[in-house]
Amino acid sequence: MTIYVMLGLFKGERFEYARALIDVNISVSVIIETIADALKCSEEVDKYFHIYVPITGFVKTNRVCTIDKAIIDGSLVELKTVFHVVNNNALKPLYCEAILGRDIFLWWQLIYDEMLQRVKSLIAKLDSY
């Protein structure tokens, strides 16, 4: 099942939003460099990572972005979270700017409510933003 959600990302006083694909078959979460640059959260790490992205294949990156909190489907998640930063073209075929992989799915304790057809976080504050 393919699930897309609107994702709001906060870093300090800065805010950006992205259309995010949730895919628990991907081990790590990613955002495109345009969003990381706008949040001013992009930083290089010592090691390159090869991340599998559906349709695109493996993408190489050595940049990460740490956000302070996020809004997912109307719920505020107040946990520092790390995304790997990939070039803008890597996610174009998927029509999104971010992928929430297994790492964030578990970190934010996400569930999919089939009745309401929306993603919820078990640790989020509802409508508190």
VENNORVEN-V658689 format. One record per helix or strand of 3 or more residues. SS is the DSSP state (a for helix, b for strand). FROM is the first residue (numbers start at 1). LEN is the number of residues. Records with the same first field share a line. If there is no record, write none. Layout:
SS=FROM-LEN / FROM-LEN
//
This chain:
b=3-9 / 14-9 / 30-3 / 42-12 / 57-11 / 69-4 / 75-3 / 81-6 / 98-3 / 110-4 / 118-4
a=33-7 / 88-3 / 92-3 / 102-6
//
